[in-house]
């Protein structure tokens, strides 16, 4: 039942009146393919009374007899996305014992939050409510989308009113001018609405052609709405979080609609910022409706009534003045960075350096990169290093401290990897005294991005007392675009996390870019302030 409700809720974002005949038929075929009923299709089709014919859905339904290339739920999902719906990219999950609960971004203790009453205006002026709203959100020449027509839906959640497609043909300046002349009759400007349903308005400007995401001309605002908290607590929490709210509207039911300044340059940045906004709200106890993420979304229109309650403008321009100022404040509140320390205070009592793992090359708890072109012998070189650490012998002339080591194999099949270890032992002529000090984690075909691998690795290695972890090769686990400095910084931070959490060295291997192979040279770069040189060497033989 939950899956059925999900797809029907997605279908609510598609108005049948804007589909051509074949698209309407495709919706019916997709519903039947996914196990829905003709009643579901018929009920949705009734939203378009101009073209709806009783019994047509049922007659057409019986002609759908399956296909080798069926129309599926993906068709409905794509139709909804094309019309502004945005899927929840991070729905969350039930916590288990191995999950970490992050406190980053927590600025409000909801357990100590005192409610702030939302007071209904005594001398309410609906026209002025709407004018203030339009002036707060739009420039005079920007087109505004709104909906006054609605339709009734009944399902397992009960009966509720849903908006139709609406209008977007006038600018904020035109609407304000007409409101100033309407003698208090909002319906004379926006059209009559059902007082049981209320009315809706879009909070981002449109191009005057349609009301989809691609018709949004400025990704300026996002909607924050919660139905799972008392109204006075919502009001208090929105203000305590100092959200950069341009307009705060009472929905006429059980929620406040906060129109939050996002100020994004494009849809991609908009999505990223909304995910951050929703994450911060959730961490501070404000559970949001995740269906409200898209920039062409409707919000509740102030200045109208809904089932006997006023939809009114609570406030404008509260919290921080801009998105950038709010983000800076959120991050500063959660700043757990250490304070700077004067060098003079420690000059005569410098801390101990970490012990050497590879004499003159690498210390315990530090990182090292081995890089070179394909087929240069990097994997053999790292296997030799793994054996040298386990046996406490020299590696390429450098003395290694003996200890336990994990080799993370991302490239070779299990049999080949194990045979290589034996081959290297045989070639070196060493008797394996400490095989119990070498663990091999074979992940060929099972690798995941490094930001997902790091916590899994840490959990498996936490009690093993490894002195080194060798990862071969890292291109299998790269997170993000290699040409993006900030994405690569996040990727490299995962190695720091492993070093810090486990107190061991991390040694990783990467391919040079393709092209001239230049004598198949290998490079070893210790990421260690104590060893400032880069070692160049020939391939392993």
C-alpha positions in Angstrom: 0.0 0.0 0.0 2.9 2.4 0.8 4.4 1.9 -2.7 1.0 2.5 -4.3 0.5 5.7 -2.4 4.0 6.9 -3.4 3.3 6.7 -7.1 -0.1 8.2 -6.8 1.4 11.1 -4.9 3.9 11.6 -7.7 0.9 11.6 -10.2 -0.6 14.4 -8.2 2.1 16.6 -9.7 0.8 16.0 -13.2 -2.3 17.9 -14.4 -4.1 15.7 -17.0 -5.3 18.8 -18.9 -1.8 19.6 -20.1 -1.1 16.2 -21.6 -1.8 15.2 -25.1 -3.9 12.0 -25.8 -0.9 9.6 -26.1 0.7 10.9 -22.9 -2.7 10.4 -21.1 -2.8 6.9 -22.4 0.8 6.3 -21.3 -0.2 7.2 -17.8 -2.9 4.6 -17.8 -0.6 1.9 -19.3 2.1 2.7 -16.7 -0.4 2.4 -13.8 -1.6 -0.9 -15.1 1.9 -2.2 -15.5 2.7 -1.3 -11.9 -0.4 -3.0 -10.5 -2.7 -0.1 -10.0 -6.4 -0.1 -10.9 -8.6 1.6 -13.5 -10.2 3.5 -10.7 -6.9 5.1 -9.9 -6.5 6.3 -13.5 -10.2 7.4 -13.7 -9.9 9.4 -10.4 -6.9 11.2 -11.6 -8.4 11.9 -15.1 -11.4 13.6 -13.5 -9.1 16.5 -12.6 -9.6 17.6 -16.3 -13.4 18.1 -16.5 -13.2 19.6 -19.9 -12.0 16.4 -21.5 -13.1 13.7 -19.0 -15.7 11.2 -20.2 -17.2 8.8 -17.8 -16.3 5.2 -18.5 -13.6 6.0 -21.0 -10.7 5.0 -18.7 -12.3 1.6 -18.0 -12.9 0.8 -21.6 -9.4 1.8 -22.6 -7.9 -0.1 -19.6 -9.2 -3.4 -20.9 -7.3 -2.8 -24.2 -4.0 -2.7 -22.4 -2.8 -6.3 -22.8 0.9 -6.0 -22.1 4.0 -5.5 -24.3 7.5 -6.6 -24.8 8.5 -3.0 -24.2 6.0 -1.9 -21.5 5.4 1.7 -20.3 6.4 1.7 -16.6 6.4 3.9 -13.5 9.5 5.6 -14.8 7.2 7.4 -17.4 5.1 8.9 -14.7 8.2 9.9 -12.7 9.8 11.6 -15.7 6.5 13.4 -16.5 6.4 14.7 -12.9 10.0 15.8 -13.0 9.4 17.7 -16.3 6.6 19.6 -14.5 8.6 20.6 -11.5 8.4 17.7 -9.1 11.8 16.8 -7.5 12.4 13.4 -5.9 13.8 13.2 -2.4 17.5 12.5 -2.9 18.2 11.8 0.7 15.2 10.2 2.4 17.2 8.9 5.3 17.0 5.6 7.0 16.4 3.9 10.4 19.5 4.1 12.6 21.3 0.9 13.4 24.1 0.3 15.9 26.9 1.2 13.5 25.5 4.6 12.5 27.1 7.8 13.8 24.9 10.6 14.9 26.5 13.9 13.7 26.0 17.0 15.8 27.4 19.3 13.1 24.8 21.9 12.3 22.9 21.6 15.6 22.3 25.1 17.0 19.0 24.6 18.8 18.2 22.1 21.6 14.6 21.4 20.7 14.0 19.8 24.1 14.4 23.3 25.7 12.5 25.2 23.0 9.8 27.4 24.2 6.9 28.0 21.7 6.2 31.4 20.2 2.5 32.0 19.6 1.2 32.6 16.1 -1.4 35.3 16.5 -4.2 35.7 14.1 -4.6 39.3 13.0 -7.6 41.0 14.5 -8.1 43.7 11.8 -7.1 41.6 8.8 -6.6 43.2 5.5 -6.3 40.4 2.9 -5.3 42.7 0.1 -2.5 44.3 2.0 -1.3 40.8 3.0 -0.9 39.9 -0.6 0.7 43.2 -1.6 3.3 42.8 1.2 4.0 39.3 0.1 4.5 40.2 -3.5 6.7 43.2 -2.6 8.8 41.0 -0.3 9.4 38.3 -2.9 9.3 39.7 -6.4 10.5 42.5 -8.6 7.8 44.5 -10.3 8.5 43.0 -13.8 8.6 39.4 -12.7 5.8 37.0 -13.6 4.1 35.3 -10.6 2.5 31.9 -10.7 -0.6 31.2 -8.7 -3.6 28.7 -8.4 -7.1 29.4 -7.3 -8.8 26.3 -8.9 -8.7 23.0 -6.9 -10.0 19.5 -7.0 -10.9 17.0 -4.3 -9.0 13.8 -3.7 -10.0 10.9 -1.4 -7.7 8.1 -0.5 -6.4 6.2 2.5 -5.1 9.5 3.9 -8.6 11.0 3.8 -10.1 13.8 1.7 -8.0 16.8 0.7 -8.0 19.6 -1.8 -5.3 19.7 -4.4 -4.3 22.6 -6.8 -4.9 22.6 -10.5 -2.3 23.9 -13.0 -3.0 27.6 -12.4 -1.9 30.9 -14.0 1.4 32.7 -14.6 0.5 35.4 -17.1 0.9 38.6 -15.0 3.8 40.4 -13.3 4.0 41.3 -9.6 3.6 45.0 -10.6 0.4 44.3 -12.6 -1.0 42.2 -9.7 -0.2 44.9 -7.1 -1.7 47.6 -9.3 -5.0 45.6 -9.7 -5.1 44.7 -6.0 -4.9 48.4 -5.1 -8.0 49.0 -7.2 -10.0 45.8 -6.3 -11.9 47.3 -3.2 -10.9 44.4 -1.0 -12.0 41.7 -3.4 -8.9 39.4 -3.9 -11.0 37.1 -6.1 -11.5 39.9 -8.6 -7.7 39.9 -9.2 -6.7 36.2 -8.9 -10.0 34.5 -9.7 -12.6 33.0 -7.3 -11.4 30.2 -5.1 -13.0 27.5 -3.1 -13.1 28.7 0.5 -12.8 25.1 1.7 -9.5 24.6 -0.2 -7.8 28.1 -0.1 -5.4 29.2 -2.8 -1.8 28.8 -3.7 1.1 30.9 -5.0 4.6 30.2 -6.4 7.5 31.8 -4.6 10.0 32.0 -7.5 9.5 34.2 -10.6 8.5 32.5 -13.9 9.1 33.3 -17.5 5.4 33.6 -18.3 5.3 30.5 -20.5 4.7 27.7 -18.0 5.2 26.7 -14.4 7.8 24.0 -14.5 11.3 24.1 -13.1 12.7 25.2 -16.5 10.4 28.2 -16.4 11.9 29.5 -13.2 13.9 32.6 -14.0 15.6 33.1 -10.6 16.3 30.3 -8.1 15.8 32.7 -5.2 13.7 30.9 -2.6 12.9 27.5 -1.1 9.9 26.4 0.9 10.3 25.1 4.5 7.1 23.5 5.8 6.5 21.0 8.6 3.2 19.3 9.6 4.7 17.3 12.5 5.2 20.0 15.2 3.0 22.3 17.1 2.5 25.6 15.4 4.1 27.7 18.2 7.1 25.4 18.2 7.5 25.7 14.4 7.4 29.5 14.8 10.0 29.5 17.5 12.3 27.0 15.8 12.3 28.9 12.5 13.3 32.1 14.4 15.8 30.3 16.6 17.5 28.9 13.5 17.7 32.4 12.1 16.6 31.1 8.7 16.8 33.9 6.1 13.0 34.1 5.7 11.6 36.6 3.2 8.0 35.7 4.1 6.3 33.6 6.7 2.7 32.5 6.0 0.2 30.6 8.1 -1.3 27.8 5.9 -4.7 28.0 7.4 -4.3 24.5 8.9 -1.4 23.2 11.0 1.8 24.6 9.4 3.8 27.7 8.7 5.2 28.2 5.2 8.6 29.8 5.5 9.9 31.2 2.1 13.7 31.0 2.7 16.3 32.9 0.7 18.4 30.4 -1.2 19.9 32.8 -3.8 21.2 30.1 -6.1 22.9 30.8 -9.5 21.2 27.8 -11.2 19.2 24.6 -10.6 22.2 22.6 -9.7 23.3 25.0 -6.9 19.7 25.3 -5.8 19.4 21.6 -5.2 22.7 21.6 -3.3 21.6 24.5 -1.1 18.1 23.0 -0.4 19.7 19.7 0.6 21.9 21.6 3.1 18.9 23.7 4.4 16.7 20.6 4.9 19.6 18.8 6.6 20.1 21.6 9.1 16.4 21.9 9.8 16.2 18.1 10.4 19.2 18.0 12.7 17.5 20.8 14.8 14.2 18.9 15.1 12.2 20.5 12.3 11.1 17.6 10.2 10.2 18.9 6.7 7.9 17.8 3.9 10.5 16.6 1.4 8.1 17.0 -1.5 8.6 20.7 -1.3 12.1 20.9 -2.7 11.6 21.9 -6.3 11.9 25.6 -7.2 8.5 25.8 -9.0 6.6 24.5 -6.0 3.4 26.1 -4.8 3.0 27.6 -1.3 0.0 28.9 0.5 -1.3 32.3 -0.7 -1.9 34.9 2.0 -5.0 36.9 1.9 -7.5 34.1 1.4 -9.4 31.7 3.7 -9.3 27.9 4.0 -12.0 26.0 5.7 -12.9 28.9 7.9 -9.3 29.8 8.8 -7.3 32.7 7.5 -4.2 32.1 5.3 -2.3 35.2 6.6 1.1 36.7 6.4 2.8 36.2 9.8 6.0 38.2 9.1 8.5 39.3 6.5 12.3 39.6 6.4 13.2 37.7 9.6 16.4 35.9 10.5 19.7 36.4 8.7 19.7 38.8 5.7 21.2 36.4 3.1 22.0 32.7 2.5 25.7 33.3 2.8 25.3 35.1 6.1 23.1 32.2 7.5 25.5 29.5 6.3 28.5 31.3 7.9 26.5 31.6 11.1 25.5 28.0 11.2 29.1 26.9 10.6 30.6 29.3 13.1 28.2 28.1 15.9 29.5 24.5 15.3 33.1 25.4 15.0 35.1 22.9 17.1 38.5 23.8 15.6 41.4 24.3 18.0 42.6 27.8 18.9 45.8 29.0 17.4 48.8 28.5 19.7 51.9 30.8 20.0 55.0 29.1 18.8 56.9 30.6 21.7 54.8 28.6 24.2 56.0 25.3 22.8 59.5 26.2 21.5 61.3 24.7 24.4 59.0 21.7 24.8 58.2 20.4 21.3 55.9 17.3 21.1 57.4 13.9 20.2 57.4 13.0 16.6 55.5 9.8 15.5 57.8 6.8 15.3 59.2 5.9 11.9 57.5 3.2 9.9 59.8 3.3 7.0 63.1 4.8 8.1 63.7 8.2 6.4 60.5 7.9 4.4 57.3 7.5 6.4 56.1 7.9 10.0 53.3 6.0 11.7 50.0 7.7 11.4 51.0 9.6 8.2 50.2 9.1 4.5 52.2 8.2 1.4 51.4 8.1 -2.3 52.9 5.7 -4.8 52.2 6.8 -8.4 53.3 5.7 -11.8 52.0 4.6 -15.2 50.1 1.4 -15.9 52.2 -1.8 -15.8 55.1 -0.1 -14.0 55.0 -2.6 -11.1 53.2 -0.6 -8.5 51.2 -3.5 -7.1 54.3 -5.7 -6.8 56.1 -2.8 -5.1 53.3 -2.4 -2.6 53.1 -6.1 -1.9 56.8 -6.1 -1.3 56.3 -3.1 1.1 53.5 -5.0 2.8 55.8 -8.1 3.3 58.7 -5.9 4.5 56.6 -4.3 7.2 55.1 -7.6 8.3 58.5 -9.2 8.5 60.4 -6.1 9.8 62.9 -6.1 6.9 64.3 -3.5 4.6 62.2 -2.1 1.7 64.3 -0.8 -1.2 67.1 -0.2 1.3 65.0 1.5 3.9 64.5 -0.2 7.2 60.8 -0.9 8.1 59.4 -1.2 11.6 57.7 -4.6 12.1 53.9 -4.6 12.6 50.6 -5.7 11.3 49.4 -4.5 7.9 46.2 -4.6 5.8 46.4 -4.8 2.0 43.2 -3.5 0.4 43.1 -5.2 -3.0 40.7 -3.3 -5.4 42.0 -4.5 -8.7 43.2 -8.2 -8.8 41.0 -11.3 -8.5 41.5 -13.1 -5.2 43.6 -16.0 -6.6 45.9 -13.7 -8.5 46.5 -11.5 -5.5 47.3 -14.4 -3.2 49.7 -15.9 -5.7 51.5 -12.6 -6.1 52.2 -12.5 -2.4 53.8 -16.0 -2.6 55.7 -15.0 -5.8 57.1 -11.9 -4.1 58.2 -13.9 -1.0 59.9 -16.5 -3.3 61.6 -13.8 -5.4 62.9 -12.1 -2.3 64.0 -15.4 -0.9 62.4 -14.7 2.5 61.0 -17.3 4.8 57.5 -16.2 5.9 57.7 -15.9 9.6 54.9 -13.5 10.2 52.1 -14.4 7.8 49.7 -13.7 10.6 50.7 -10.0 10.4 49.2 -9.6 6.9 45.5 -9.3 6.2 44.2 -9.0 2.7 40.8 -7.4 2.0 39.8 -8.5 -1.5 37.3 -6.0 -2.9 37.5 -6.4 -6.7 34.0 -5.8 -8.1 32.8 -4.6 -4.7 34.6 -1.3 -4.3 32.6 1.8 -3.3 33.6 5.5 -3.3 36.2 6.4 -0.6 33.8 8.4 1.5 31.7 5.3 1.8 34.7 2.9 2.1 36.5 4.8 4.9 33.9 4.1 7.7 33.6 0.5 6.6 37.4 0.1 6.6 37.7 1.8 10.0 35.1 -0.5 11.5 36.9 -3.6 10.4 40.3 -2.4 11.4 39.5 -0.7 14.7 40.8 -3.6 16.9 43.5 -5.0 14.7 46.4 -2.7 15.7 47.5 -2.2 12.1 50.6 0.0 11.6 49.8 0.4 8.0 47.0 0.1 5.5 47.8 -0.1 1.8 45.1 0.7 -0.8 45.7 -0.4 -4.3 44.7 1.4 -6.5 42.7 4.5 -5.5 41.2 5.2 -8.9 38.7 2.5 -8.0 37.4 4.6 -5.1 37.8 8.2 -6.2 34.9 10.3 -5.1 34.0 13.2 -7.4 35.7 15.0 -10.3 39.5 14.7 -10.3 39.7 18.2 -11.8 37.7 19.7 -8.9 39.9 21.0 -6.1 37.2 20.9 -3.5 35.9 17.4 -4.4 39.5 16.1 -4.4 40.1 17.8 -1.0 37.1 15.9 0.4 38.4 12.7 -1.2 41.9 13.1 0.4 40.3 14.0 3.7 39.0 10.4 3.9 42.6 9.1 4.1 43.3 11.6 7.0 40.2 10.2 8.7 41.6 6.7 8.5 45.0 7.8 9.8 43.4 9.7 12.7 40.9 7.1 13.7 43.2 4.1 13.5 46.6 5.8 14.3 48.2 3.9 11.4 49.9 5.0 8.2 47.9 4.9 4.9 49.8 4.1 1.7 47.9 4.4 -1.5 48.6 3.9 -5.2 47.5 5.8 -8.2 48.0 5.7 -12.0 49.6 8.5 -13.9 47.5 9.9 -16.7 47.8 8.0 -20.0 50.2 9.2 -22.7 54.0 9.1 -22.8 55.1 6.4 -20.4 58.5 8.0 -20.0 60.6 5.0 -19.0 57.9 3.7 -16.7 59.2 5.6 -13.7 57.6 5.3 -10.3 57.2 8.1 -7.8 56.9 7.8 -4.0 55.7 11.0 -2.3 55.6 10.9 1.5 52.9 13.2 2.8 55.0 13.9 5.9 56.5 17.2 7.0 59.5 15.4 8.4 60.4 14.0 5.0 60.3 16.8 2.4 61.8 14.9 -0.5 60.1 12.9 -3.3 61.7 9.6 -4.2 61.9 8.5 -7.9 62.7 4.9 -8.8 62.6 2.3 -11.5 59.8 -0.3 -11.9 59.7 -3.5 -9.8 61.3 -6.5 -11.4 
